[in-house]
Amino acid sequence: MTFKPRFAPLAVAALAGTALTLGWPALAQDAPRSAPEALPVAITVPAAQDEPYPGTVELAIDATDIERALYRVTQTFPVPRGARALILQLPQWLPGNHGPRGPINLIADIRFEADGEPIAWTRDPVEVHAFHLQLPEDAREVTARFIHTSPLQTNEGRITMTQEMLNLQWEKMTLYPAGYYVRQIKVTPTVTFPEGWEVFTALDGQRQSGNRVSWATTDYETLVDSPIFAGAHAMSWELGNDVDMHVVADEPGQLAIAPENMDTYRSLVDEALALFGSKPFDHYDFLLALTERMGGIGLEHHRSSENQYQPNDFVDWEEMAHDRNVIAHELVHSWNGKYRRPELLWTPDYRQPMQDNLLWMYEGQTQFWGWVLAARSGMQPKDIILGAMAGSAGLYSVQPGRAWRSVEDTTLDPIINARAPRPYTSIHRDEDYYSEGALVWLEADQIIREGTGGARGLDDFAKAFFAAREGDYGEVTYDFAEIVATLNGVYAYDWAGFLTTRLRTAGQPAPLAGFEKAGYRLVWKEEPNAYRAGQMKTSEFLDLLYSLGVNLDDSGEVTQTLWDSPAFDAGLVDGAQIVAVAGQEYSADRIKEAITAAKTSGDPIALIVKRGERFMDVQIDYDGGLRYPWLEAVAGGEQGLDRLLAPRAAPANAESPAPAG
């Protein structure tokens, strides 16, 4: 709205005089301006100390309200002797999230009592995850009662409770006392579930009375690292080596996996142990949801992992082969990320900020081994793994953001962007430390194999770097220097320069050298590889990123635009909808046919595009045909990639593992 003055314009001098008369500052350029001084930010939450919190926190959660998706929480905290104040806080910097994503916005109706009497609270104005409580004299215990509201729709956040299952994550719905290492806070947890549901977690000492389940007293760090999956339709399998698979599903029929397919998960565990040589856990639990109703997840923990597949992944085994890698990835994290962790990413509590700069090791090498172990075990076919690798190679061969942003800088994206949607991902870059990190580690493997005549590889690095005291689920931190030193212990090379150039320096060539050394090359074909074809079919989208430069959903709406692509140059942007192709109603087949026809005709591809309330005629000058990335073995070459993906674990009843050469 435009403001219209209710008086006639005045001369500048007269206006300045009026301003002085009214007590306003003069308008002359050299007149003094009001200028407040900054006040220091008051930090009132204490730093964590490595000393025990006195007493044990009692925790009870009622998770029975599956109609409204509510978790009702009651916590009782012993009060340190003589304390007149207590600060309780919700975790903010979340393990595995690599950023400050604690959902304080989902906590409601919070109330506190001291020895049964209500007490007032104030939220810290700087650290809003913290609650300050003033206590009466000689208070013995404080009780907190509140509700965690699971999102009901995806635009509200990740759905964690449905009428068939739930995923209880302690850090999202429990408070802890400020000022202590979380490993020094003792907690006794109890949860009440819907009647008849089965409950799975890595917590020890499970006891059940009706639908009320309790566990042995543990420390808060272990509690947070031990989420729960529970559901009405569930099944478990023993995988050997103290590893179990626990699955909940939307419908009971979705649990019907063929025995030989479940055997691939047993092989996955065997291959992981053959790779690392020891296990940093006393037992391990895969928690898997077959669902399209609860939110998707892939999150690592030391003795378990949270995983989600599409509902039909078990019963449509071959068709859904592209959708299974999360299990292998999260298992590797028990060694890489949980047991061995970057020293600045490890924190004593969930208040201290994490520093993510070594995520190319934490996540990048985990991505690498997740691919490799899935292939070695047969959990995913080799062509699926090659397709996944080709997808990354293809992306980085055209990604313009590589010119200005290094891989290591993308490790800050969990803090900068927190996986929120944004326009033009290709110029921003995304969390490329995962897949580009993996391709750099592939090159490192091939450098070692080439330099040692095939006698050694990255397997030897993994066995040395991740060597664990059997059953130890503590943490051992590392830094850049240790990564370099361990690599040099396997094969002497300028590893510091290699990693600095590939990962810490922008403007590098596409990371294809590992494939070339391993006897493969990136090629382009007119049909998608098996991995991408499976993704497109399951998620109902059309990948035209490497031809027109867009991805489209099943209605023709643009979901991603490649910077400087033909579509970008023609003005197509995210959210625009292609409604017609060459004068006919849009369909996926029709636009693919138009792209193919333009190869020989040379004519522009004619589209009608709806953007907001406007319809536009869009002409795209492109005659390159459909293009999808593939990896192709070089004829007569040495296929080191084939050897890398071949099984290593000893066959059943064999006396020793197969050699790693």
N, C-alpha and C positions, 0 to 999 in steps of 0.2 A: 504494500500500500504506500502511495506517495504522500508525504506530508506537505500540506499547503499552508504557508504562513498566513496569519490573519492580520498582518500589518503590511503597509507599503514598504518597499526597499528603502533603506537609509544609506546615506553616505558612510563610507568605512569609518571615518573619524567619529561621526555621530554615533555609530553603532558601538565603537570601542568605548566611547564615553558612557553610553547606556550600560554596557557590560560592567564597567567599574562601579557605576551607580548601584547596580543590582548586586554587587558583590561577586560577580563572575570574573574569571581571569581575563585580562586584556588579550585581544586577538593579535597583537603585534608579534612578528616572528621571533624577536629577541626577548619576549616576556618570559618569566619563569613559569614552569609547568609543575603541577602537583606530581610528586614522585615518592611513593612509599618505599620503605626499605624492607628487604626480605627478612622474614623471621626464620630462624633455624628450624628445620623439621625435627620434631621431638620423636625420638625412637623410644618407645616405652615397653616394647616386648623384648625380654632378655634373650641373649644368645644361648644356644644349647650348651650344657656342660655334661661331661662324661661321668655322671654320678647317678646312683639309683634314685628314682622317685619313690618316696616313702609309701609303702602299702601297695595294694592291688586295686586296679580299676575294675569295677563290675559293669559289664555291658550286656544289655538285653535288647533285642530287636524283634518286633512283631512284624512279620512279613506275610501275614495272612490276607491282607486286603488287596487281593488281585483284581477286584472289580474296579477300584479307584487307583490302583498302582501306587500304594503308599507304604513306606517303611516307617514305623513308629519306634523311636529310639529312646531308651532310658540308660543313662550312664551315671554311676556313682563313683566319686573321686574322694579318697581319703585326703584330708587337709594336713599339710605339713605342720608340725607342732609350732604353735605360736603365730601362724600366718594370719594376717588380717586382710590379705588380698590373694586372688588367684586369677591367672590368665589361662583361659582355655581357647584352643584354636583348631579350626578345621584345616587339614592338609591343603597346601596351596601348590607347591612344586611337586608334581606327582611322578613317581618312578615309572619308567616306560613311556611316559608322555613327553619327557624331556622339556617340560615347560610348566608355567603356572596355570594349570587348568582345573584346580579344585573347584567344584561347582557350588560355591557358597550361595548362589542364586536359587538353588533348589532346597535350601534349608528354610523351614517355616515354623511358626508357632513355638519359638524357643523360649523356655522358661527355666529358671534356676531356683533351687532351694538349698538352704543351709540347715542341716539337722531337721528337715521337714518344714521349715518356714520359708516362704518366698523371699527372695532377695533381688535387688535391682541389678541390672547389667548395663554396660555401655559398650558399643562396638569401637574398636580402635579406629580413629579417623585416618590413619596412615596405612596400617596393615589390617584391612577390613575383614580378614579371616579370623581375627582375634577378638575375644570377648573378655572384658575386664569385670571382675566381680569383687565387690567390697564385702568382707566377711564380718559377722559379729564376733565378739571376743570368745575365745575357746571353742570355735566351730570345729567339729570333728569330721564332717563329710559334706560334700556338695553333690547334689543330684541335678543333672541336666535332662530335660525332656524336650523332644522336638520331633518334627516330621521331615523326612526326606521324600520329596515328591518326584517319583520317576516320571520322565516325559511320557506323554500320551501320544504325541505326534512327532515325526522326525524333525520338524522345524523348531521343536522345543529342546532338542538334544537327543542323545542316544537313549532309546527305550530299553530299560533293564528289567521290566516286569510285564508279563503277559498273563493270560488266563491259563497258559500251559507251562510256563517256565519263568525262572528269574535268574539274574546274575547279580549277586550281592557283592559289591566292592566296598570293603570296610572304610577305605580312605574317603569315600564320597559321603559317608553318613556317620562318622564318629569324630569326636573331639579328643584332643590330647593336651596335657599341661605343658605350657611353654617353659623353656629353660632347661630341658633335659634331652640328651640323646634319646632317640625313640627306642633304641635297643635296651634302654635302661628303664622303660616304663612297662610294668607288668599288667596284663589284662586277662580277665576270665570272661570269655564270650559265650553267649547263649542266643539262639534264634528260634522263633516259633514259625513254622512253615504251614502252608495249607495241608489239610489232611491227605495222607496217602502219597505225598510227594517223596521222591528219593533225593538225597542230599549228597553232594560231592565237594570235597575240598582237600587240600594238602595238610590242613591242621591235624595235629595229633590228639589222641585221647578222646575220640568222639563217643558220646553217650546219648542215648535217646530215650525219652519218656513220652509216649504218645507222639504228638507232632512237635514236641519241644526238644531241641538238640543243643547239647553243650559240648565244649571241648576243654582240654586241659589248659591251665594257665600258661600263657605264652607272653612274649614281649611284643610291643606294639609294632615294631619293624616286621617281625614275622607274621603278625596278624594281617597287616596291610599287604604283605606279599603272598597271602593265601586266600584268594577270593573263593566264592561259592557259586556253583551251578546247581540248580535244583529244578525238578520238573515232574509232571504227572506221567510222562512217557519217557522212560529212561532205560539204559542198559550199560553194562560194564564188561570189559574184556581185560584179562591179564596179558601183558606183552612180554613178560620176562624181564630180568635184570632190575626188579623192583619198580617197574613202570606199569601203570594201568591207564586204560582208556575209558573215560566216563562220558556218555553221550545222552543229551536230552533232545527231544524232537517235538515238532508241532503235532505230529500224528504218529501213532505207534508203528504203522507200516513203513515209515521212513527209516527205521532202525535196522531193516533187513539187509545186512551186508553179507555178501558171499564170503565164506571162510577164507578162500584164497586171497581175497582183497584185504581182509583184516590182517592177513599174514604179511602184507607189505609194510604195515606199521611195526610189526615185530622186526622185520628186516631193517627198518629205519633206525630203531633203537640199536640194533646190532652194529649197523654201519657207523652210527655216532660214537659208540664205544670203541670201535676199531680205529676211528679217526683220532679221538682225543686220548684214548688209553686209560682213562680213569673217569670217575663220575663225581661231581661236586654236589651230591645230594644223597640222602639216605633212602629216599623213595621219590617218585615223580608221578604226577597225575596230569594227563591230558584232559582238559575240560572242553568239551565240544558241543556246540548247539547247532542242530540242523533246523534252521528257521528262516523265515522271511518276516516274522512278526516282531521278534526281539532284534535290537540293533546289532549290526555287524561289529566284530572285534577280532583283533589279533594282538594279544598283549602278553609279554613275557613275565615270568616269575621264576624264582629259584627252584622250587620243587613242583611247579605246575605251570600251566599256561591256559589262557582264555582264548578260545578259537570259535569261529563261526563258519559254517558251510551253508550252501544253498540246501533247501529241504530235501531235494532228491539226489544229493551227491552220492550217497551210499548205494541207492538202488539203480541209478543211472550211471554206473561207474565209469564206463568208457567215455560217454558223452560229456561228463563233468570233470574230466581229467585236468583241465586247466585250473580248476578251483581249489586244489588241495595243498598248495605249497605252504600255506600259513603254518601248518602243523610242524613241518620240518624246520622252518625259520624259527619258530618260537622254542623248539627243543634246543637248537644251537645256542640260544640266548642263555640257557642255564650255565654254559661255560663262558660265553662271550656276551658280557653285559651285566650278568648277575654275579657270577664268581669273580671273573676278571672285569674290572670297571675302570674307566678313565678317572684319574685322581680328582679332577675338578668337577666331574659329573656325580661322583659319590658325595652325599651330604649327610650330616648327622641328624637332621630332622627334615620336615617338609616345609620349612619356612625359608631356609637358606637357598638362595638362587643357585641353579645348576649352570655349569658352563659346558656347552655342547660341542666344542670344537673338534673333538676326536670321535664324533659319531660316524665318520667314514670308516673307522675301525670297528666300533661297537655295532653299527647297523650294516655297514658296507661289507665287512667280511662275513657277518651273519647271513646276509643276502646271498653271498657267494656260496657258502657251505649249505644253505638251505636248498639252493638249486642242485648242488652236487649230490647231497645226500638223498634228495628225492629221486634223482636218476639212479644212483647206486642201489637204492633199495627197491626200485620198481614201483614206488608209490605214485610216481608220475612217469609216463613214458618219455623216452629220450627226445622224441620229436617235440613234445610239449616244452621241455626244458630248453631245447635249442630255439623254439619259437619265442619263449620269454626273453632269452638273451638277445635274439634278433630284434625284438621290440625295443629293447633299451639301446642297442647299437643304432637302429634306425632313427630313434628320437634324437640321440646326441649327434648324429651326422647332419641334422638340419636345425638344431636348436640355436636360435640367435643369442639367447641370454648367456651362452658360454663365453661370448666375446668380452663381457664386462664383469662376470661374476664367477668366482672360483667354486669348486665343489665344497671346500671347507666352509665358505661363507653360507652355503645352503644349510649347513648344520644348525644355523641359528633360526631357521624357518619355524621350528616348533614353538619358538618364543615370538618371532615376528608375526607369523601368520596363523599359527595354530590350526592349520588345515582348513581355513575358511575359504570359500570360493572367491576367486578374483579374476578379472579379465586378463587375457593375454599371458597365460602361464608360461608360454615359450620364451617371452622376453624377460619375465621376472625370474625364471627358473622355479623349481619346486624343491622337494626334499630329495635332491639328486644324489646325496651322499649314500643312499641305499643302492641304487642300480649302477650309477657310474662308479661308486666305490667298489662294487662287485666286479666290474669290468677291469678296474685297475688291479684288483687282486688276482684276476685271471692272468693278466700280463705278468704280474710278479711270479705266479706259479710257473709260467712258461719260461721266464728268465732263469729261474732256479733249475728247471729241468734241462734247459739248453746248456747251462753252465756246468752241470754235473753229469752230462751224458745220460740223463734220464734216471739217475740213481736217487735223486731227491726231488722234492716238490713242496708245495705249501702244506701238504699233509704233515711234513716234518716240523714245519713252523708251528702248526696247530698243536701237535703233541707236546712240543717244548713250552710254548707260551701259555697254554691253558692247562698244563699239568696240575692236577688237584690232589689234595689229600683226600683219600676216599671218604665220601660221606660228608665232607666239610661244606656246609652251605653258608659260610661266612663270605666275606668279600676280600679280595686282594687287588689293590689299585695299580695302575700303570700309567706311564707317560709316553710321549713321543720317542724319547731316547731309548726306552726299553723295547719298543716295537722295532726300532732300527737295530739295536744290539742283537735281538733274538734272530732277526732275519740274517744278519751277518754271521751268526753262529751256524746257520743252515748253509749259507752260501755267501761268500764275501763279494760285496758289490756296493756301489754308491746308493744305498737305500735311502739315506736322508735326502739326497738330491732327487732321486726318483719320486719319492712321496711328495716332496715339496713342489716339484714341477707338476706332477699329475693332479694333485689334490689342493694345493694351496695357491696356485697361480692361474689366473684367468687367461682366456684366449688360447687355450691349448687345442691341438687337433682332436677330432673325435676319437674316443678311446677304443680303437679297433685293433691295436697292435697285438693284444692278447690272442684274438682270433687268428690273425695272420701267422703268428708264431705257432699256433696250435693246429694249423692246417685247414683253416676255414676262412671264408670271406663273406662279407655282407653283399647280398644281391637283392634285386628288386623284381617282384613278380606281380602278375595281375590279379592273383587271388591271395587271400590272407593265409598265413601259416596256421597250423593247427591250434596253437595257443590263442592267437588273436581271433580266429574264427569262433572258438568256444566262448570267448568273452563277449563277442558281438551277439551271438545267439542268445546267451543267458541274460545279458543285460539289455537286449533289444535296442542296439544302437548301430550306426553305420560309420565306420572309420574311413574317412576320405582325407585324412590329415596330410598324407604324402602326395596327394594328387591336387584336388582343389584347395586343400589347406583347412578343412573343417571336419569336425565330428558332428553327427546329427542324431537326435533321438528318433524314435519310431514315427513321430509325427512330422519330421522334417525340421524341427527346431535346432538351431545351432547351439551346441553345448561347449564347443572349444574352437577357437580360431588361431591358426598358426600365423605368427607375425611375419609380415612381408610375403605371404603366400598369394597366389592368384585371387583367392576369395577375399583376403584382407585388402588387397589392392582395389577390389571391386566394391568394397564397403560392407561386406558381410561381417557381422559381429555377433557375439554371444547374445542369445535371446531372440534374434531375428528368425523368422520361420519361412522356409521355402514352401510355397503353396502350389507352384506349378513349374513344370520343366518343359520347355519348348511348347508352351501353350496347353499342356495337359496336366491334370492333377498330379501332385507329387506322389511318388512312391520310391522306395529304395531301389528297386530294379530299374525304374525309369531314369533316375539320375545316373546310375552306373552305366546304363546304355548310352546316355548322352555323352558321358565322359569318354567312353570307348569310341563312339562315332566321331567325336571331334579329332581323334588321332589322324584320321584319313581326310576328313572334310576340311579341317583347318578353320571351321566356323566357330565363333564364340558360343559358349554354352549359355543359352537364354533361360533365365529364371524370372519368376514373379515372386517377390519376397515381401512378406508382411512384417513391418517393424512398428510396434505400437499400433496406432490407428492408421498408419500410412501403408499403401501398397506401392512397390517400386519395381520397375523393370531393371533387371541386373544382367549385364553381359560379362561373362568371365572368359578372358582370353587364356585358354589352356588347351594344349594338344598332346600332353604327355601320357595320357591314358591312366588307368588304375595302377597304383603302386603300393606294394606292401613289402616290408623287409623280411628277408629270410637269411639264414646262415647256410652256406653251401660248402661242402668239402671240396678242397682243391684237388683235382685229379693228380694222382702220383705223388701227392704231398704226404708229409708225416702228420697223421691225425692225433696230435697230442690231446686235443679236446676229447676225443673218443676214449682215450686211456684214462683221462681224469674222471670221466663219468662212469667208468666201469666199476663193478662191485669190488669191495675190499674185504668185507667181513668173511670170516671162515664159514663154509657151508656147515649145515647141521652135522654134529658128531665129528667134525674135523678137529685135529689136535692144535692147530695154530692158525692165526689169521693169514689171509693171502698177503703177499708182499705188496708194498705201496709204490713200487717203482714206476 
